[in-house]
């Protein structure tokens, strides 16, 4: 039979014009709305596949009446049909309520072989809706597809991971999310005439069936929006360049030599001692295999919360029992090993059953590609509130519920989000939570549960082209923007070697392929907390600097005196970075701050 594809389009505000109302909801009207960039890749792919197979492509969107414009554009691009789910009753939908409404819309339209979405959206970047939709529809899911081949009813894809790639295949029907590098974004041909607005089918909340919908069906709640506040001193140095560099080095000298034994500025306080009590509430932590640094961050945060709320910490470790004992020193009071499959679909299924039996108070998971799918599927199965991509987690004043803090508005503000009732599921951005100093290891109980693989996704192989933990654990990081040309990148090598520094980048740099996506810092990348961050040739937009909130000292090098980076940095030197870096190396050596192993 001919292939039938469905593309889900999200209309997002221009990041520069985003704002929130007094109710904590994102204002979508009159804010320069447009089709989400990753959704444009999904649209282009869905149309191309349908046309190649002699099939049909339809577009579906959920949003206010203005979202009809995105669907008209989709029709002009080549989609064969378009449906808008729109109703005031849907306002205030969180990711789970959105996924439920979309799932009902998909069922109403029916019969699709392949459902395509964007990897994430620019207004939230949680990437939770696609896997939640797959879970609700009972379909397999592939995340962040970068390339694909379709042969009959079998799809083979290359998927972007946090620090590499995975090759997998799946039988249709299935849901996939599309990476930005999958293809060129869909654009209506020049001079294209948009279809009559009446050609877009409008579906109301009543058409979807009995609710509740919208805010009433959302297990999470935005309590407030806090404007981002900068603690940076924003000192722009003056005078001859040599003197500026010397003064900058003197001001950062208080950090000490970066190769000193035991100097690990990313670490926080020691892990709280165990307060294990079989009658206590429980904080569960999902530990992804091969992510030791992320496990330390999550378990340390869980231990801190547990000590304040009289809870115990249970690590849900995807791996074999023999590798689990070390988790006790990181904050776990008990370990449950998940054996038999590391597939996020399988892990979510068995952990949802475990949660139903053990009734944890909260569950923390890493905001990695794998962790997002596990948490999203689990939350959809249990109807639990899911707060994604938090940079910090607190307790409410009564110590009864968790409070997740996550960046919004391109890093220009922080949303305070809670789950008022039931299981609280949070995913935390890698590098955002400080790793603790281990506590003395104690023998902890270790159990296991075995999952029977569903086998709906066949994982062929995977490769890592980087180690995501290296950037998170770095004492010094040099971040580059588009002001550093590819052919000049080698000029930074002496500085990197002298400081033992890791290299990071803005989104535009990683999009261009100069550095892997695992090196991207910011809202759509990761958060880091080095002692020293040297920003080289980058503008300093909020969406990048939001990933540096926990960094120690930020030194900015930029030839444009009006660059926003100077307001977001502690120290600034207005000069061509190629002139600054050699002088900086000389002064660091004189001050004894460079690595003793530098050549």
N, C-alpha and C positions, 0 to 999 in steps of 0.2 A: 504493500500500500504506500501511497505517497507520504513523504515525511511531513509531519505537522509540528512546527516550532512555535513556542510562545516566549516572548521577551518581556520581562518586567522592567518598566521604566520608572525611575524615581526623579521627580522634579526637585531640584535643590536651589536654595538662594545663592546668589553670588556671595562668596565668603567675605568679601569686603563690605557687604551691605547687611549681613545677618544681624538680627537683634531678637531679644526676647520680650514678651509682654509681661505684665505684672503677675500673670498666672504661671509664669515659668515656662510657657510654651513658646516654641520658635515661631516668630512671625514669618509667614510665607507669602502673604499678599504684598504686592508692591515692593519686592526686594530683589528685583533683577533675576527672577527664577529662570532656570535653564535645565536641560537634561543632564543628569549626573554624568561626568566624563566616562566612568567605567561602564555605565549603562549604554553609552554610545557604541562601545566596542561590542557589547552583547547584541545590540540592535543590528549592527553591520554583519555580525556572524550569523545571527538567526535568519536574516534575509538571504544571505549568500547560500546557506545550507538548504533552505527551502527552495530557492530558485534552481540550485544545482540538481536537486532530487525531484524536481517537478512537483513540489509540495506547496504548502501554504504557511505563511508567517503571520502571526497575530501579536498585537501589543496590548499590554494590560498595565494600568497605573492606578494607584490609590492616592487621592489628594483632593485639594479644593477645586472648584470649577475651573480655575486658571490652568490647572494641569492638562486641560483639554488641548492647550497649545502644543505641549510636548507630543501628544498622540497624533495631532495633525501633522507635525513634522515627521513623525515616524511613518505615516502614510505616504508623505512626499518622498521619503527615502526608499520606499518600496514595500512596506508592510501591507498585507492584504486586508487587515481588519484591525479595529482598535476599540478597547473598552475602558471606560473610566469608572472606578468605584469612588463615589463622592457623596458625602452626606455629613451634615454638621454633627451627627451622632458619632461619627468616627474621629472627631477631633480629640487630640490628646493621646492617641494610640502610642504605646511603647512598642518595642520590637516584637514582643509576643502577640500583642493585640493586632499589630500590623500583619504579622505572618498569618494569623488566624483569618483575618478578613481576606487576604490574598488567596489563601488556601480555598476558601469558600468560592471566591471568584473563579479560580482555576477549575474547581469541580463544576461550577455552573457552565463554564465554556466547554470543558471536557475534551478528552481524547488526544492529548498532546504527547508526542514522542520525546521531545526535548524542551526543557524549560531553562532559559538563560537569564542570568541577572548580572549586574555589575559586582565586582569583588567587594566593594564597599562604597559608601557615599561620602562626599566631601563635608556634609554637615554633621556627621556623627562618626563615621569610620569604625563602627563596631563590628561590621561584617557578620552580624548575628542573624539577620532576617533570612538570608538564603538557606543556611542549614536548618533553621527552625521551620521554614516552609517545607523542606525536604522531609523532615521528621513528621510533620502534620499530614503530609500527603503519602507517607510511607514509601518514599523513593530514595534511591542511592544518591550520593552527592559528591561532586568533585569541586574543590575550592581553588580559586585563582588560576584558572586554566590559561596557559600562555600559548599553546599550540594544540591543534587537535586534528584528528582524521576520523572520518565516518565511513564505515564499511557495513552496509546493510543496517542492522539494528545494533551494532556494536561501535562504541566510541572509544578511541585511544587518545590519551591526552598527556601533555607535559604540564605539570602544575608547579607554580612558584611556591617554594617554602620560605621560611624566614631567613634561611641561610643556604639555600640550595634549590634542588628541583626533585620532583618525584614523577615517575612515569607510571601511569595506571590506565586500566581499561574498565569499561562498565557497559552492561547491556541496557538498552533503552526499554522503558522510559526512565529518565533521570533528570536531575537538576544540576546545573553547573554554574559557577560564578566565573566571570571573565576578568582577567588581569588587563591592565592598561597596555601591556606590550603584546597583547594577542593580535591586534590588527589596527588599522587606521580607524578613527571614529567615524560613525555614520554621519553624513551631512546631506541635507537636501540639495539636489542639483541647482546650480545658479539659475535663477529665473523661474524656479518651480512654483506653481500655483497651488496653494494649500486647498485641501478638500473642504467641502461644506462642513461646518461644525456639526451638523446633524448626522454626519457619517460616523461620528464617535458614539458608540452605544454607552449610555450612562446607567450605572447600576447603583441603587440606593442600599442603605443598611437593611431595610425591610426585604429587599430582594435576596440578600445573603442568608436570611433566616433569623431565627430568634437570637437575640444577643445574650449577654450585653456586648456592646462594642465600644470602641474608643477608650476614653479615660476609665469608664466603668469596668472595662475588661483588662485593664493594665495593672499588673501586680507591682509595678514600680511607680515611684512618684518623684518628680522634681520638686524639691523643697524650696530651693532658691538658686539664683544665679549670682555669683560673686565676681565682680570685675577683677581681672588679673592685676595684681599689684607687684611691682618690681622692687626687689631689695638691692638692686645693683646701684653702685655709687655713681656710675656714668661720668667718670672723669676722663676728659679728652686732653691728652698731654700736649704741650706746646714747646717751642724752641727748636734748636738744631736737632736733626733726626737722631744723631748719636746720643745726645743728652736725653731725648725722649725714651729711647730704648733702654738706656742705663737706669733711668728712673723707674720704668716699668719693671725691670728685673729686680730692682731694690724693693719694690712694693710687693712682688710675689715671693720674695726670698723667705718670708715668714712661713711658707709652706714647707721649707726644708728641702734637702736633696731628694729627688724623686726616686732614686735607686736605693735609698736607705732601707736596711733590713726591717721588716715589719711595718713599713709605711704603706698602709692600705686605706686611703681616705674614704673609699666607698662603703666601708663597714660602719654599721651603726653600733648600738650598745649590745651587750651580751644577750643571748637568748634567755628569756624569762624561765626560771626554774619550773619544773613540772608541778602542776597542782591537780594531778590525775585523781578523779573521783568518779566512780562508776555511775553515780547519780547526777553528775554534772551535765550541763549542755555540751554539745559537741561542735567543734569547728573542723570540718573536713577539708583537706587540701589535695587537689589532684596533682600528682607529680608526673610530668612528662619524661619519658625515657630519654636519657642522653642530655638532659638539661639541668645539670647539677647547680649552676648558679641561680637559675630561676627557681629551683626547688628551695634553695636557701632563702631567697627573698620572700617567697610565699609562706614558708614554714615559720620564718622569723616574725612576719607580720601576724600570723595566726597565733603564735605563742604570746605575743604582746597582748593581743585581744583576749586571749584565753585567761591571762593572768589578771586582767581587769574585770572579766565577766564570769569568773569561776567556771571555766570551761576546760575541756580536754581537747587535744589536737590529735586527729587521726589522719595519717598520710595514706592516700590512695595511690599506691605506687604501681605503675604499669611496667612490670618487670618481674624478675625471679626473686625468690626469697633471699638468696645469698647476697644480693646487692642492696638489701634494705636496711641493715642494722645501723649504718651511718646516719640515717635520717633522724635518729634519736637526738644526736648532738645538735641538730639544726632546729629542733623544736617539737618533733613528733613524740607523742606519748604512746602511740600504737601505730602499727603499719599493717595495712591490708594490701597484699600484692594481687594485682589483676594479671592472670596468666592465660595464655591461649590465643590472644589477639591484641594488637595495638591499634587496630582500625578504630577511628573515632566513633563510627556508628556502633560497633560492637562494645566499645568501652562505655559509651553513653548508656547503652541498653542495660548493661550489668550494673553500672553505678546507680542508675535510676531505681533499679530493684533493690540495691543495697540501701539507698536513701529511704525508700519506703519502709524498709525493715528497721533500720537503725535511727531514723528520724534526726538527722543532724540539724543543728540550729542555723548553720551557715556553711557554705562551700566556696572555696577559693580555687581558681584555676588560672593558668597562664594565658595571657592574651596573645598566644601564638596561633598560627594557622590551625594546628592540631587542637590546641586548647579551646579555641573559639568554637570549633565544631562540637567538641565534646560537651562544653557548657551549654551551647545553644540547643543541641538535641536533648540533653538531660532536662533543661528547663522547660522545653516544649512538652516533653513526656509527662512531667510532673505539674505543669501549670505554675511553675515557680517564677518569682521575679528575678530578672537577670540584669545586673548593672555592669556594663562593659567598659573595658579600657580604663579602669580607675588608675589614678596616679597616687592615691593615698586612701586609706580607709580608717575611719574613726568609729567610736561608740557614741550613741546619742547621750544626752545629759543623764538619762535614767539608767544607762548601761544595758538597755533592753534590745536595741536594734543597731545594726551597722549603718554607717553613713559613708557612701562612696563619693569620692571627689574626682571628677573627670573633666578634662579640658573640652571646651566648646568654642564656637565662634572663631575657628582657626587659631585657637590658643589665646584668644583675647579675653576669655572669661572661664570660670570654673563652675560647673553644675554640681549641686549638692543633691544626690539621689539616694532614696531609701526604698526599702521593700517593707511596707508597713506590717505585713502579716505573712506567715508561712516561711518556707525555706528561702534563705537569702543566698543567691548565687552571684558571685562577682568574678570578673576576669581582670587581672592586673597587668598593666603594661610592663614588658620586660625592662628592667633597669630603673623603674620608678620607685620601687620600695628598697630601702637600704638593706644590704645583706648584714646579718648579725654576726657577732663574734660567737663561735660555737660554745655551747655549755659542755661540761664534763659528760662524756658519754655514759649513759646508764642502759642497762639491759631493758629492752622494751618488748612487749608481746608482738609477735609477727604472725599474721594469719594470711590466708589466701582465698581467692575465689577464682573459679575458672569460667571462662566465657567460650561458648561454642561459636566459632566464626560464621557469620552470615554469608560471607563470600560474595557479596553483591558488587563490591569493588575489588578488582584484582590488581594488587600493587606489583608492578614489574620490577622496578629498581628505584633507588634514590641516591642522590649525590649531594654532598655539601661542598659548596665552593667557598665557604667562610665558616667561622665559628662565632655564632651570635654572642656567646658569653665573653669573648675577648674584648669587645667594645664596652660591655657593661662593667667589666672588672678593671678597666684601664685607669691608671692614676692620672695620665695626661692624655688629652685627645686634641688633635688638630682637625678642625672642621673646614671644609672647602666648599665654596660656592662657584657659580658660573664665572666669577672673576678670575678663577684659576684655570687657564687653558690646559687641555690634555697634554700638549707638548711641553708645558712648563711644570707639570706635576712633579717631575724628578727633582726640581729645585728645593722641594720640601724635605727630601731625604735626609740631609744633614740634621735638620731640626728634629725630625722624627727619631733618628738614631740617637741623638744627644739626650732626648728626654725619655726615650723608651716609649714613645707615644703611639697610639693607634690613630688611624685615619677615619674620619666621619665625613658626611656630606649632606647637602640639602637635597630635596626631592628632585629638583631639575637635574642635578648631577647624576643621581642614580637612574633617573628616567632615561638619560642619554647613554647609559651603559658604561660610563667611566669607572664606576664602583658598583659593587653588588648592592641589592636593595637592603641587605642586612646592615649596611653602613649608613642608612638613612636615619637622621635624627629629626624628630618633630612629631606633629599630630599624626601624620600618616606613616611615621617611622617608629622610632623607639625613644625612650627617655634614658638619659645617662646621668651619672653623678661623679664625674672625675674631680680631682682637686683643682685641676687647671684645664680650661678649655680655651684654645687659641682659634678664633674665628678669622679665617683668611679668605678675603675676596668674596664674602657673602653679604647680602643686603641686610639680613637680620629681621626678616618678616616674622610676625607672631607665630605662624604655624611651625617654623623651625625652632625659634627660641623657646617655645613651650616645652620642648624636650630637654631643656637645660635648667629647669627650675631648681633642681637639686644639685647642680654643679657648684663647685667652690668659687674660684675666681675665673672671670671671663675676660680675656684680652682680645680686642678687636683690631684687625689690620685692614684698612680700606682707604682707597684714595679719594672716595667721595665723602666730603665732610657732612653731607646731608643724609647719609645712609642711616636707616633706623637702627642698625646694629649698635651704634654708639650709645643710644639711650638704653639699650638692653644689656650693655656690658659694664664691667667694673672699670676697666681701663681701655682707652682707645688711642691709637696712633693713626693719624691721617697721613697716609703715604702709600706709595706703590709697595705692595707686600714683597716684591722681588728685591727691593732695596732694604726692607726691614729685616728679612729672615737672616741674611748673613751677619748683620750686626747683632741680632738677637742671639745667635749661636755663640758669638764671641763673648758677649756679656754674660751669658749663662755659664760659660766655661770659667770666666774670671771669678764669678760668684760661687763656683763649685756646685752649681745646681744641676749640671748635666750628668748623664750616666757615665760611670767610670769605664763602661765597655764601649762607649762611642768611639768610632774610628777617627 
